[in-house]
């Protein structure tokens, strides 16, 4: 089996992936929507489904309950053990999305719902896709999930409630009852605030004196910087 990044192995050894899709609203939505889409496209049971990078068996469980024959492969030993316990009737073994000893043309459906966003190199992602196509029967289903490289920014924009006016630097951002913070856009070639504006500062709602902040790093093309204090959010 091809070795995986030690950081990934260490992360999943410590992190409880088994609860991720069941304990939060976002996780539950991801689970329900993924199951809905798969049920639309999967061949009818008792088709054979290969769940590559299937983790602790979250999807393997309902697939088995729906009548499918499921083999789950995952590079994390902890996940394989969890899948065997959580999804009775599912076969689970150590495996890698990029390379396997499984026979060609042998699975009616192949799921890649996790591996692609852990493979940072394009060549590795293509290898995983080629392997999925190799083991799938001709005309079989290959279902793939990915994450945009901009997803973290998109998620933060939504969760922080960033408006177009705020992103354009035309409005202050207020943390209710605590801190008023000014967002500034810093352009690449300049270490100073744009258009000669004064250095941003934070004013506490408790009347503390404004505190000057250091100039943000100018290595990127531009940066949106929240000058609010962490202590004010506690």
N, C-alpha and C positions, 0 to 999 in steps of 0.2 A: 504493500500500500504506500502511495506517495505520502510523505510526511507533510503535516500542516504547520502553519506558523505557530511557534510556541506561545506567542501572545494570545492567539485565538484559543488554543487548548487551555491555557491557564485561565482565561476569562470565563469560559464555559464550565470549567471545573468549579469555580467559585460562585458563578451566577446561577440563579434558579430559573433557567429557561422554561422549566415545566409549568410555572405559574404565570408566565408572561401573557399568554393569550386568554387568561381566565380571570385575572384579578384587577384589570383596569378597563375603562370604557374603550380606550383606543385599541387595546389588545383584543377585547371581545369583538369589536367591530371588524378588525382584521380577520379574526377567525371565522366569523359568520359570513363575511363577504367572500372570503377565499373558498369556503365550503360551498356556498351558493354557486359560484362560478364553475367550480370543479364538477358539481353534480349536473350542471347543464351540458358539460362537454365530455365527461368520461363515458366510455363504452359501458353497456349494462353489465352488472355482475352476473356470473362470477369471473370477470376479467382479472387479469394479473396486473398488479400495480407495483412499480418500483418507486419507493419514496426515498430519493437521494438527499442526504443531509436532513433527514426527517426528525432530528433532535430527539426529544423524549417521547415521541409517539403521539403528539397532539392530533395530527390529521390521520395517522395510521389507525387510531382507535375507531373513529367513525367510519372509516373506509372498511374495516373488518366488520363492523356492525351492519354496514350496508350490503355485506355479502361478497366483498372483494378478497382475492388472495393477495396479501401484501408482504413485500420484503422491504424492510427499512435498513438503509445503510447510513452510517454516520461515523466521522473520524474521532469522535469524543467517547471514550469508554463509558463515562458516566451516563451519557445519553442512551447508549445501547442498553445498559442495564435498566434505566428508567422505562424505556420503550417496552422491554420485555414484560415489565410489571404492569405498566399502565394500559397497554394494548394487547390483552390476551388474544392469541390466535394470529398475531403478527410475528413473522420471523424478523429478527434484528441481528445485525452483525456489523463489525467495523468495516468501513469502506471509505473511499475517496471519490469525489465527483469527477475528478480529472482522469482517473484510470481505474479499471476494475478487471477482474477475471471472469465476469459474467458473460455468458454466451450471447452472441449477436442475435438480433431479431427474435427476442424471447419475451418481451414485455408489452402488453397491450397499451399501457400508459406509463410514462415516466414523469415524475414530479421533481422539479428543481426549485423548491420554494425558499431556499436559504443560501445555498452555496455561492451564487453569483456575487452577492454583495460582500462576501468574505474574500473573494479572489480579486486582489487589487490590480493584477496585471492582465492586460487584454488577452494575451496569449493563453493564460490559464482559464479565463472565462470561455474562450473559444474551445479549449480542450474539453471543458465540462460539457459544452453544448454538443460537440462531436461525439463524445462518449454516450450522451443521452440518446442521440440519433442512432448510434450503432446498436444499442441494446434494445431499442424499440422495434416492434414489428413494422413492416412496411405499411404506411398509412396510419400507424399508431399515433397516439396523442403524446406530445411533449409539452408539459405545462411548466412555465418558468416565471419566477418572481424576481424583480430587481428593485433597486433603490437608486433614485437619481443622486448624482453627486451634489446636487443643490438641496437635497431633502432637509438637511439640518437647518439651513438658512430659512427654508420655507416653513418648517415647523416652528422655529423661533419667531418668525414674523407673525404667524397666527397666534401663538401662545402669548406673545408680548403685546398683541393688539396694536401693531405698528400701522399707522395710517399713511396714505400718500403724502399728506402735509408734513407729518413728522419726519418721514424719510427724506423729504425735500429740505429739511432744516428750517421749516417755516412755523413750527409749533413746538412748544415745550412739552415734555412728557411728564406726567404727574403720577406718582405712586400715591394712591389715596390716603390722606391723613399722615403721610410720613415725609416724603422727599420730593422736591421738584428738581428735575434734572434736565439739562439742556443737551440735546443731541447735536453733534457737529460732524460735518463731512470733511475729511482730511484728504487732500489730493496727493498724488504720488510724489511729486517733486518737491513738495513744500512741507516743512515741519511745523509751520505756523497755521493757525486757523484760517480758513478761506476768507477772502474779501476783506482782510484787515479787521475781522471781528475780534473782540476780546477773548482771552482764554476762558474756556468753560469752567464753571464752578458749580458746586452743589450747595444749596441752601436748605438747612434742616427746618422742618415745620416747628421744631422746638426752639427756634431762635438762635441756633448756633451760628457762628460766623462762617461765611463762605470759605471753602477750602480749595485752593488752586490744585489743578490736576496736571500731571506731566503730559507732554505732547505725545499723542499716540504714535505707534510705529508707522512709518511711512513706506514700508517695503511693498505693501500691496497697493493696487491702483487707487483704491479709496477704502476708507474704513468708517463705519458708523459706530460711534463710541458712546456708551451709556455711562455718564459720569455719576450716577446715583451710588450712594454708599451701600455696601453689603449689610452693614449693621442696621441700616434703616429698614431693611426688608425682614428682619428677624421678628 
